[in-house]
Amino acid sequence: MNFATWLTVQTGREGAAGRVALAVANHLAEGWTPRSGSVDEVRKLAPMLGLDLADVDAADARYRVGHMGNPFRAEELEMGAVR
């Protein structure tokens, strides 16, 4: 699931993710079709949508927590096994 798609189900959330989600959902309703749906695409739209880049970054951080694997997880597990 890309960032723009994830945002469409976050519209009821409070805070930065909710603000960004609402702006993106409204923009989609107006006919916007995301090319990649990435955070970079949303960041480029932020000024036009009246969003602070800090809000987009905060929403991206929340997205990454749920959708990105921890690149150090294998090392952490390995270090735990050594102990």
C-alpha positions as CSV (number, residue, x, y, z in Angstrom):
1,M,0.0,0.0,0.0
2,N,1.5,3.3,-1.0
3,F,1.5,6.5,1.1
4,A,-1.4,8.2,-0.7
5,T,-3.6,5.1,-0.5
6,W,-2.8,4.7,3.2
7,L,-3.7,8.3,3.8
8,T,-7.3,7.8,2.4
9,V,-8.1,5.6,5.4
10,Q,-6.5,8.0,7.9
11,T,-9.0,10.9,7.5
12,G,-10.5,10.4,10.9
13,R,-7.2,10.5,12.7
14,E,-6.2,13.5,14.8
15,G,-2.9,15.4,14.3
16,A,-0.6,15.7,11.4
17,A,-1.6,12.4,9.7
18,G,-5.3,13.4,9.8
19,R,-4.6,16.9,8.4
20,V,-2.5,15.5,5.6
21,A,-5.0,12.7,5.0
22,L,-8.0,15.1,4.7
23,A,-6.1,17.3,2.3
24,V,-5.1,14.4,0.1
25,A,-8.6,12.9,0.2
26,N,-10.1,16.2,-0.9
27,H,-7.5,16.5,-3.7
28,L,-8.3,13.0,-4.8
29,A,-12.1,13.9,-4.8
30,E,-11.3,16.8,-7.1
31,G,-9.8,14.4,-9.6
32,W,-6.1,14.1,-8.7
33,T,-4.6,10.8,-9.8
34,P,-1.3,10.0,-8.0
35,R,1.4,8.7,-10.2
36,S,3.4,6.8,-7.6
37,G,1.5,7.7,-4.4
38,S,4.8,8.3,-2.6
39,V,5.5,10.7,0.2
40,D,7.7,12.7,-2.3
41,E,4.7,13.2,-4.5
42,V,2.6,14.4,-1.6
43,R,5.4,16.7,-0.4
44,K,5.5,18.4,-3.8
45,L,1.7,19.1,-3.5
46,A,2.0,20.3,0.1
47,P,2.1,24.1,-0.7
48,M,-0.8,23.8,-3.1
49,L,-2.8,21.9,-0.4
50,G,-1.9,24.3,2.3
51,L,0.1,21.8,4.3
52,D,3.2,22.2,6.3
53,L,6.0,19.9,5.2
54,A,6.5,19.0,8.9
55,D,2.9,17.6,8.9
56,V,3.7,15.5,5.8
57,D,6.9,14.3,7.4
58,A,5.0,13.4,10.6
59,A,2.4,11.5,8.6
60,D,5.2,9.7,6.7
61,A,6.8,8.7,10.0
62,R,3.5,7.2,11.2
63,Y,3.1,5.4,7.8
64,R,6.6,4.0,8.0
65,V,6.1,2.6,11.5
66,G,3.3,0.4,10.2
67,H,4.6,-0.4,6.7
68,M,8.3,-0.6,6.7
69,G,10.4,-3.4,8.0
70,N,13.2,-2.6,10.5
71,P,16.4,-3.0,8.5
72,F,18.4,-3.7,11.7
73,R,15.9,-6.4,13.0
74,A,18.0,-9.3,11.8
75,E,21.1,-7.9,13.5
76,E,19.1,-7.3,16.7
77,L,17.9,-10.9,16.7
78,E,21.4,-12.1,16.1
79,M,22.9,-10.0,18.9
80,G,20.2,-11.3,21.3
81,A,21.0,-14.9,20.4
82,V,24.7,-14.3,21.2
83,R,23.9,-13.0,24.7
